[in-house]
Amino acid sequence: MNDGDVLFEFVRIGVQMRVAAIHSGTGIEVVVVVPSSATQSQMQQFALAKLKRKLAERPTPPERRLF
């Protein structure tokens, strides 16, 4: 991923954890809900994989030409 860091937010909901991953360069956010028994690293990997898929789905902007 280019042009930005990824920020993670963790919110416990009962026996589950809501994990949001936000790409700081674009502001795109995805959310996954995982068992709270997973490690923080596993939670981040799930959220990051979903974020990468979401970013890959974006149309590429047209090439800018300078005349």
VMD Tcl script that builds the backbone (N, CA, C; Angstrom):
set m [mol new atoms 201]
animate dup $m
set s [atomselect $m all]
$s set {name element resname resid chain x y z} {
  {N N MET 1 A 0.846 -1.187 0.000}
  {CA C MET 1 A 0.000 0.000 0.000}
  {C C MET 1 A 0.879 1.233 0.000}
  {N N ASN 2 A 0.474 2.196 -0.756}
  {CA C ASN 2 A 1.250 3.426 -0.866}
  {C C ASN 2 A 0.478 4.595 -0.280}
  {N N ASP 3 A 1.214 5.667 -0.042}
  {CA C ASP 3 A 0.608 6.945 0.334}
  {C C ASP 3 A -0.228 6.886 1.594}
  {N N GLY 4 A 0.294 6.291 2.637}
  {CA C GLY 4 A -0.422 6.362 3.896}
  {C C GLY 4 A -0.177 5.181 4.799}
  {N N ASP 5 A -0.347 5.465 6.071}
  {CA C ASP 5 A -0.246 4.430 7.080}
  {C C ASP 5 A -1.618 3.807 7.273}
  {N N VAL 6 A -1.650 2.712 8.014}
  {CA C VAL 6 A -2.913 2.080 8.360}
  {C C VAL 6 A -3.106 2.222 9.860}
  {N N LEU 7 A -4.265 2.729 10.232}
  {CA C LEU 7 A -4.624 2.888 11.631}
  {C C LEU 7 A -5.617 1.794 11.996}
  {N N PHE 8 A -5.488 1.232 13.191}
  {CA C PHE 8 A -6.384 0.177 13.648}
  {C C PHE 8 A -7.147 0.650 14.878}
  {N N GLU 9 A -8.416 0.264 14.953}
  {CA C GLU 9 A -9.255 0.566 16.109}
  {C C GLU 9 A -9.858 -0.754 16.584}
  {N N PHE 10 A -9.778 -1.019 17.880}
  {CA C PHE 10 A -10.293 -2.256 18.462}
  {C C PHE 10 A -11.400 -1.923 19.453}
  {N N VAL 11 A -12.563 -2.569 19.281}
  {CA C VAL 11 A -13.684 -2.371 20.201}
  {C C VAL 11 A -14.240 -3.745 20.550}
  {N N ARG 12 A -14.224 -4.069 21.841}
  {CA C ARG 12 A -14.759 -5.356 22.294}
  {C C ARG 12 A -16.284 -5.275 22.323}
  {N N ILE 13 A -16.920 -6.297 21.732}
  {CA C ILE 13 A -18.372 -6.409 21.739}
  {C C ILE 13 A -18.689 -7.818 22.239}
  {N N GLY 14 A -18.939 -7.950 23.513}
  {CA C GLY 14 A -19.183 -9.272 24.101}
  {C C GLY 14 A -17.963 -10.151 23.950}
  {N N VAL 15 A -18.137 -11.308 23.293}
  {CA C VAL 15 A -17.014 -12.237 23.107}
  {C C VAL 15 A -16.323 -12.010 21.769}
  {N N GLN 16 A -16.694 -10.938 21.078}
  {CA C GLN 16 A -16.094 -10.642 19.785}
  {C C GLN 16 A -15.351 -9.313 19.846}
  {N N MET 17 A -14.511 -9.098 18.856}
  {CA C MET 17 A -13.767 -7.845 18.737}
  {C C MET 17 A -14.060 -7.246 17.371}
  {N N ARG 18 A -14.446 -5.978 17.386}
  {CA C ARG 18 A -14.662 -5.236 16.137}
  {C C ARG 18 A -13.346 -4.528 15.834}
  {N N VAL 19 A -12.785 -4.814 14.662}
  {CA C VAL 19 A -11.508 -4.226 14.287}
  {C C VAL 19 A -11.713 -3.397 13.020}
  {N N ALA 20 A -11.408 -2.115 13.111}
  {CA C ALA 20 A -11.478 -1.235 11.953}
  {C C ALA 20 A -10.050 -0.953 11.493}
  {N N ALA 21 A -9.851 -0.979 10.185}
  {CA C ALA 21 A -8.562 -0.616 9.589}
  {C C ALA 21 A -8.823 0.572 8.675}
  {N N ILE 22 A -8.097 1.653 8.906}
  {CA C ILE 22 A -8.289 2.887 8.137}
  {C C ILE 22 A -6.993 3.240 7.431}
  {N N HIS 23 A -7.078 3.429 6.115}
  {CA C HIS 23 A -5.915 3.841 5.332}
  {C C HIS 23 A -5.840 5.360 5.405}
  {N N SER 24 A -4.797 5.880 6.012}
  {CA C SER 24 A -4.726 7.324 6.265}
  {C C SER 24 A -4.595 8.145 4.983}
  {N N GLY 25 A -4.052 7.577 3.933}
  {CA C GLY 25 A -3.873 8.314 2.688}
  {C C GLY 25 A -5.169 8.560 1.934}
  {N N THR 26 A -6.121 7.620 2.067}
  {CA C THR 26 A -7.372 7.733 1.322}
  {C C THR 26 A -8.592 7.901 2.215}
  {N N GLY 27 A -8.456 7.554 3.484}
  {CA C GLY 27 A -9.603 7.606 4.392}
  {C C GLY 27 A -10.516 6.403 4.258}
  {N N ILE 28 A -10.133 5.423 3.445}
  {CA C ILE 28 A -10.954 4.226 3.281}
  {C C ILE 28 A -10.855 3.374 4.540}
  {N N GLU 29 A -12.033 2.904 5.003}
  {CA C GLU 29 A -12.112 2.127 6.232}
  {C C GLU 29 A -12.836 0.820 5.968}
  {N N VAL 30 A -12.339 -0.241 6.577}
  {CA C VAL 30 A -13.024 -1.528 6.553}
  {C C VAL 30 A -13.154 -2.014 7.990}
  {N N VAL 31 A -14.132 -2.886 8.203}
  {CA C VAL 31 A -14.379 -3.424 9.540}
  {C C VAL 31 A -14.500 -4.934 9.451}
  {N N VAL 32 A -13.863 -5.618 10.389}
  {CA C VAL 32 A -14.036 -7.061 10.540}
  {C C VAL 32 A -14.431 -7.327 11.983}
  {N N VAL 33 A -15.171 -8.402 12.180}
  {CA C VAL 33 A -15.527 -8.841 13.526}
  {C C VAL 33 A -14.914 -10.216 13.703}
  {N N VAL 34 A -14.071 -10.341 14.733}
  {CA C VAL 34 A -13.330 -11.577 14.957}
  {C C VAL 34 A -13.506 -12.018 16.401}
  {N N PRO 35 A -13.236 -13.278 16.700}
  {CA C PRO 35 A -13.304 -13.725 18.092}
  {C C PRO 35 A -12.274 -12.977 18.929}
  {N N SER 36 A -12.652 -12.612 20.124}
  {CA C SER 36 A -11.704 -11.883 20.977}
  {C C SER 36 A -10.579 -12.785 21.467}
  {N N SER 37 A -10.686 -14.093 21.214}
  {CA C SER 37 A -9.609 -15.013 21.588}
  {C C SER 37 A -8.441 -14.951 20.598}
  {N N ALA 38 A -8.634 -14.331 19.441}
  {CA C ALA 38 A -7.547 -14.181 18.467}
  {C C ALA 38 A -6.510 -13.205 19.021}
  {N N THR 39 A -5.288 -13.351 18.566}
  {CA C THR 39 A -4.247 -12.422 19.002}
  {C C THR 39 A -4.423 -11.091 18.271}
  {N N GLN 40 A -3.840 -10.040 18.827}
  {CA C GLN 40 A -3.933 -8.731 18.183}
  {C C GLN 40 A -3.322 -8.785 16.784}
  {N N SER 41 A -2.247 -9.512 16.624}
  {CA C SER 41 A -1.609 -9.641 15.319}
  {C C SER 41 A -2.546 -10.312 14.317}
  {N N GLN 42 A -3.237 -11.368 14.728}
  {CA C GLN 42 A -4.186 -12.045 13.845}
  {C C GLN 42 A -5.324 -11.109 13.460}
  {N N MET 43 A -5.819 -10.356 14.424}
  {CA C MET 43 A -6.906 -9.407 14.163}
  {C C MET 43 A -6.471 -8.374 13.128}
  {N N GLN 44 A -5.262 -7.853 13.292}
  {CA C GLN 44 A -4.754 -6.858 12.354}
  {C C GLN 44 A -4.559 -7.471 10.965}
  {N N GLN 45 A -4.084 -8.707 10.897}
  {CA C GLN 45 A -3.888 -9.363 9.604}
  {C C GLN 45 A -5.209 -9.517 8.858}
  {N N PHE 46 A -6.274 -9.916 9.565}
  {CA C PHE 46 A -7.591 -10.056 8.936}
  {C C PHE 46 A -8.066 -8.717 8.389}
  {N N ALA 47 A -7.969 -7.682 9.220}
  {CA C ALA 47 A -8.442 -6.360 8.812}
  {C C ALA 47 A -7.590 -5.802 7.669}
  {N N LEU 48 A -6.285 -5.997 7.739}
  {CA C LEU 48 A -5.393 -5.493 6.697}
  {C C LEU 48 A -5.645 -6.192 5.360}
  {N N ALA 49 A -5.905 -7.492 5.394}
  {CA C ALA 49 A -6.201 -8.226 4.156}
  {C C ALA 49 A -7.471 -7.681 3.509}
  {N N LYS 50 A -8.486 -7.405 4.310}
  {CA C LYS 50 A -9.736 -6.856 3.769}
  {C C LYS 50 A -9.499 -5.454 3.209}
  {N N LEU 51 A -8.696 -4.651 3.905}
  {CA C LEU 51 A -8.400 -3.300 3.439}
  {C C LEU 51 A -7.644 -3.344 2.106}
  {N N LYS 52 A -6.699 -4.245 1.972}
  {CA C LYS 52 A -5.946 -4.368 0.719}
  {C C LYS 52 A -6.867 -4.738 -0.432}
  {N N ARG 53 A -7.814 -5.660 -0.186}
  {CA C ARG 53 A -8.774 -6.017 -1.228}
  {C C ARG 53 A -9.621 -4.816 -1.616}
  {N N LYS 54 A -10.059 -4.058 -0.636}
  {CA C LYS 54 A -10.894 -2.880 -0.900}
  {C C LYS 54 A -10.113 -1.837 -1.705}
  {N N LEU 55 A -8.860 -1.606 -1.356}
  {CA C LEU 55 A -8.045 -0.638 -2.077}
  {C C LEU 55 A -7.767 -1.099 -3.504}
  {N N ALA 56 A -7.628 -2.405 -3.702}
  {CA C ALA 56 A -7.367 -2.936 -5.039}
  {C C ALA 56 A -8.589 -2.805 -5.946}
  {N N GLU 57 A -9.777 -2.729 -5.371}
  {CA C GLU 57 A -11.013 -2.610 -6.145}
  {C C GLU 57 A -11.225 -1.208 -6.699}
  {N N ARG 58 A -10.538 -0.236 -6.124}
  {CA C ARG 58 A -10.723 1.151 -6.568}
  {C C ARG 58 A -10.245 1.316 -7.996}
  {N N PRO 59 A -10.996 2.069 -8.790}
  {CA C PRO 59 A -10.518 2.341 -10.147}
  {C C PRO 59 A -9.260 3.207 -10.090}
  {N N THR 60 A -8.357 2.962 -11.006}
  {CA C THR 60 A -7.140 3.772 -11.026}
  {C C THR 60 A -7.475 5.129 -11.681}
  {N N PRO 61 A -6.970 6.190 -11.096}
  {CA C PRO 61 A -7.263 7.499 -11.674}
  {C C PRO 61 A -6.604 7.642 -13.045}
  {N N PRO 62 A -7.199 8.408 -13.927}
  {CA C PRO 62 A -6.595 8.596 -15.251}
  {C C PRO 62 A -5.231 9.263 -15.130}
  {N N GLU 63 A -4.381 8.948 -16.056}
  {CA C GLU 63 A -3.039 9.519 -16.052}
  {C C GLU 63 A -3.122 11.009 -16.349}
  {N N ARG 64 A -2.414 11.782 -15.566}
  {CA C ARG 64 A -2.416 13.234 -15.773}
  {C C ARG 64 A -1.314 13.594 -16.750}
  {N N ARG 65 A -1.689 14.374 -17.724}
  {CA C ARG 65 A -0.714 14.804 -18.708}
  {C C ARG 65 A -0.512 16.310 -18.590}
  {N N LEU 66 A 0.731 16.700 -18.658}
  {CA C LEU 66 A 1.060 18.118 -18.635}
  {C C LEU 66 A 1.415 18.546 -20.062}
  {N N PHE 67 A 0.770 19.556 -20.527}
  {CA C PHE 67 A 1.008 20.023 -21.903}
  {C C PHE 67 A 1.912 21.218 -21.908}
}
mol reanalyze $m
mol bondsrecalc $m
mol representation Tube
mol addrep $m
